[in-house]
């Protein structure tokens, strides 16, 4: 608040019930003045979670925070290409469910981002015109690399080896 900057807050929705998510979003909006949210799914796509999927949460969000000043987006993982779908198709589903923007997982491979942007153009106007905020994170230590690996960020082995040769 003191800096006058808007905040975007991430919420992992899958471990919580719809009621718990609704209460959290309303409280964040009313008590803390948060207006932008990123709805996040689970760590593993093949796991079963008790709460709503990202697309379900996207559809429920207008009921959870029934104020037009609130908006939400989702996470995009530019390098994610499962057997059945590329990331752009997943993003198109999320846009159809109401997502207004995306923020990427931290990226270290520019090629993955450019390929994603090409896939988005091919996916059609609705998803191609949705803003994508690119997340970057400088690496300054082996601890940073370990933390990012823990978070599921993919970093080229060649880059990790190069960084680990640099004294801390």
FENDAGI-V36443 format. One record per helix or strand. SS is the DSSP state (A for helix, B for strand). FROM is the first residue (numbers start at 1). TO is the last residue. If there is no record, write none. Layout:
BEGIN
((SS;FROM;TO) (SS;FROM;TO))
END
This chain:
BEGIN
((B;8;12) (A;18;30) (B;36;40) (A;54;64) (B;71;76) (B;81;81) (B;86;86) (A;87;96) (B;101;104) (A;110;123) (A;125;128) (B;131;133) (A;142;150) (A;157;165))
END
